[in-house]
Amino acid sequence: MAGRLLHLVLWPSGLVGRVVLILLAALVLEFGGSTLVYEQSSAFIPSTEPLDDLAWRLARTERALSALPEAWRDRAARELSGEGLQLG
């Protein structure tokens, strides 16, 4: 009797109950799958740290060069050039 009661509770006998159960199961699987994909997606997003560093270096260099007399700027740009940043 307990086995039959468990069977009746888990799998409805009517068509509407079965469709609702199947739709709920699909919804739970879709939610779980999309949550898993969302959680793992951060591993595929590239870091913006190198670009932030480059932007900071360019802004700092522009301020330094604009403060110099125009005749000195080309030489100063070459002196300020370094790894990953070539000026002048």
Backbone as CSV, one residue per row, in Angstrom:
resi,resn,N_x,N_y,N_z,CA_x,CA_y,CA_z,C_x,C_y,C_z
1,MET,0.815,-1.191,0.000,0.000,0.000,0.000,0.865,1.264,0.000
2,ALA,1.951,1.253,0.787,2.819,2.428,0.849,3.492,2.680,-0.498
3,GLY,3.889,1.629,-1.210,4.489,1.776,-2.530,3.511,2.373,-3.529
4,ARG,2.252,1.944,-3.456,1.229,2.474,-4.364,0.945,3.944,-4.051
5,LEU,0.915,4.302,-2.765,0.678,5.683,-2.367,1.816,6.585,-2.855
6,LEU,3.052,6.109,-2.728,4.211,6.867,-3.196,4.149,7.042,-4.703
7,HIS,3.748,5.996,-5.412,3.632,6.062,-6.868,2.575,7.082,-7.270
8,LEU,1.486,7.134,-6.573,0.416,8.077,-6.897,0.818,9.521,-6.619
9,VAL,1.598,9.719,-5.584,2.001,11.077,-5.247,3.040,11.597,-6.244
10,LEU,3.976,10.770,-6.676,5.049,11.224,-7.559,4.618,11.349,-9.017
11,TRP,3.746,10.504,-9.485,3.321,10.537,-10.885,1.800,10.614,-10.947
12,PRO,1.277,11.787,-11.302,-0.172,11.951,-11.339,-0.808,11.064,-12.415
13,SER,-2.033,10.685,-12.185,-2.710,9.805,-13.139,-3.386,10.588,-14.252
14,GLY,-3.711,11.841,-14.028,-4.389,12.624,-15.057,-3.405,13.287,-16.009
15,LEU,-3.890,13.608,-17.198,-3.058,14.224,-18.228,-2.591,15.615,-17.793
16,VAL,-3.465,16.405,-17.211,-3.103,17.755,-16.782,-2.011,17.692,-15.709
17,GLY,-2.146,16.800,-14.756,-1.136,16.658,-13.715,0.206,16.244,-14.276
18,ARG,0.189,15.335,-15.255,1.453,14.898,-15.872,2.120,16.029,-16.634
19,VAL,1.312,16.792,-17.377,1.879,17.916,-18.140,2.465,18.949,-17.187
20,VAL,1.759,19.261,-16.118,2.263,20.223,-15.138,3.551,19.708,-14.504
21,LEU,3.604,18.447,-14.173,4.808,17.874,-13.574,5.988,17.926,-14.541
22,ILE,5.737,17.610,-15.792,6.802,17.652,-16.805,7.278,19.087,-17.010
23,LEU,6.351,20.047,-17.069,6.744,21.447,-17.231,7.527,21.961,-16.028
24,LEU,7.124,21.568,-14.847,7.875,21.961,-13.651,9.283,21.368,-13.648
25,ALA,9.383,20.105,-14.041,10.705,19.469,-14.109,11.584,20.175,-15.135
26,ALA,11.015,20.531,-16.288,11.784,21.244,-17.311,12.215,22.613,-16.806
27,LEU,11.334,23.285,-16.089,11.664,24.603,-15.545,12.792,24.512,-14.516
28,VAL,12.748,23.526,-13.664,13.803,23.335,-12.661,15.132,23.011,-13.333
29,LEU,15.111,22.155,-14.352,16.346,21.817,-15.073,16.905,23.035,-15.804
30,GLU,16.030,23.819,-16.429,16.486,25.011,-17.148,17.070,26.023,-16.173
31,PHE,16.430,26.224,-15.054,16.930,27.165,-14.049,18.286,26.710,-13.517
32,GLY,18.405,25.441,-13.213,19.681,24.915,-12.720,20.785,25.039,-13.758
33,GLY,20.455,24.719,-15.004,21.454,24.821,-16.066,21.889,26.250,-16.322
34,SER,20.938,27.172,-16.377,21.306,28.565,-16.633,22.076,29.156,-15.455
35,THR,21.752,28.741,-14.241,22.512,29.202,-13.083,23.950,28.694,-13.146
36,LEU,24.124,27.462,-13.528,25.467,26.890,-13.665,26.267,27.623,-14.735
37,VAL,25.645,27.888,-15.881,26.336,28.608,-16.959,26.694,30.017,-16.508
38,TYR,25.787,30.686,-15.827,26.055,32.045,-15.346,27.213,32.058,-14.356
39,GLU,27.241,31.110,-13.451,28.309,31.058,-12.459,29.665,30.778,-13.104
40,GLN,29.690,29.979,-14.159,30.950,29.626,-14.809,31.381,30.661,-15.846
41,SER,30.505,31.580,-16.228,30.817,32.526,-17.293,31.920,33.499,-16.910
42,SER,32.122,33.760,-15.642,33.163,34.703,-15.239,34.559,34.215,-15.610
43,ALA,34.719,32.931,-15.801,36.030,32.400,-16.192,36.386,32.777,-17.627
44,PHE,35.394,33.147,-18.439,35.632,33.453,-19.845,35.664,34.948,-20.134
45,ILE,35.483,35.789,-19.111,35.510,37.235,-19.304,36.946,37.715,-19.127
46,PRO,37.498,38.370,-20.140,38.886,38.828,-20.017,39.011,39.945,-18.985
47,SER,40.160,40.025,-18.386,40.429,41.048,-17.380,40.657,42.401,-18.053
48,THR,40.202,43.469,-17.422,40.411,44.808,-17.970,41.578,45.517,-17.295
49,GLU,42.287,44.841,-16.404,43.390,45.474,-15.688,44.477,46.026,-16.608
50,PRO,44.913,45.286,-17.650,45.938,45.868,-18.529,45.449,47.136,-19.224
51,LEU,44.186,47.183,-19.618,43.656,48.377,-20.276,43.540,49.540,-19.291
52,ASP,43.165,49.251,-18.065,43.095,50.303,-17.047,44.480,50.884,-16.781
53,ASP,45.472,50.014,-16.730,46.843,50.467,-16.502,47.321,51.321,-17.670
54,LEU,47.025,50.900,-18.895,47.430,51.669,-20.074,46.752,53.028,-20.092
55,ALA,45.470,53.095,-19.773,44.747,54.369,-19.751,45.359,55.304,-18.705
56,TRP,45.689,54.765,-17.537,46.301,55.579,-16.481,47.657,56.107,-16.931
57,ARG,48.462,55.258,-17.567,49.793,55.680,-18.047,49.678,56.736,-19.135
58,LEU,48.705,56.575,-20.052,48.527,57.562,-21.116,48.093,58.912,-20.555
59,ALA,47.178,58.905,-19.607,46.727,60.168,-19.010,47.864,60.865,-18.279
60,ARG,48.642,60.104,-17.537,49.773,60.668,-16.797,50.814,61.234,-17.771
61,THR,51.078,60.516,-18.853,52.063,60.958,-19.843,51.582,62.203,-20.561
62,GLU,50.304,62.249,-20.892,49.751,63.432,-21.584,49.880,64.667,-20.706
63,ARG,49.591,64.523,-19.426,49.732,65.662,-18.505,51.186,66.111,-18.412
64,ALA,52.094,65.163,-18.350,53.516,65.511,-18.239,54.012,66.195,-19.507
65,LEU,53.614,65.679,-20.672,54.085,66.264,-21.934,53.471,67.633,-22.190
66,SER,52.222,67.819,-21.818,51.583,69.118,-22.078,52.144,70.208,-21.172
67,ALA,52.774,69.837,-20.080,53.368,70.825,-19.180,54.737,71.303,-19.671
68,LEU,55.329,70.583,-20.616,56.661,70.939,-21.122,56.550,71.929,-22.279
69,PRO,57.628,72.683,-22.515,57.663,73.516,-23.725,57.624,72.618,-24.971
70,GLU,57.031,73.127,-26.024,56.813,72.311,-27.227,58.120,71.777,-27.809
71,ALA,59.197,72.497,-27.712,60.478,72.066,-28.276,61.028,70.830,-27.561
72,TRP,60.665,70.597,-26.324,61.190,69.475,-25.543,60.292,68.242,-25.607
73,ARG,59.112,68.347,-26.155,58.120,67.271,-26.060,58.530,65.991,-26.790
74,ASP,59.139,66.101,-27.981,59.522,64.890,-28.725,60.553,64.070,-27.946
75,ARG,61.552,64.727,-27.432,62.576,63.998,-26.667,61.977,63.404,-25.386
76,ALA,61.155,64.175,-24.698,60.522,63.691,-23.475,59.613,62.500,-23.777
77,ALA,58.918,62.526,-24.916,58.041,61.405,-25.288,58.855,60.138,-25.480
78,ARG,60.005,60.263,-26.139,60.872,59.090,-26.314,61.391,58.589,-24.967
79,GLU,61.718,59.506,-24.072,62.218,59.123,-22.745,61.127,58.449,-21.902
80,LEU,59.898,58.874,-22.070,58.789,58.301,-21.295,58.276,56.981,-21.881
81,SER,58.708,56.668,-23.077,58.306,55.398,-23.683,58.889,54.251,-22.878
82,GLY,58.177,53.175,-22.862,58.650,52.016,-22.126,57.922,50.780,-22.597
83,GLU,57.927,49.779,-21.773,57.309,48.509,-22.113,55.803,48.677,-22.350
84,GLY,55.384,48.351,-23.572,53.972,48.427,-23.915,53.480,49.810,-24.280
85,LEU,54.349,50.820,-24.266,53.930,52.181,-24.579,55.058,52.900,-25.304
86,GLN,54.871,53.115,-26.604,55.877,53.790,-27.422,55.310,55.146,-27.843
87,LEU,55.967,56.195,-27.444,55.535,57.560,-27.756,56.537,58.226,-28.666
88,GLY,56.061,59.242,-29.395,56.940,60.086,-30.193,57.347,59.549,-31.463
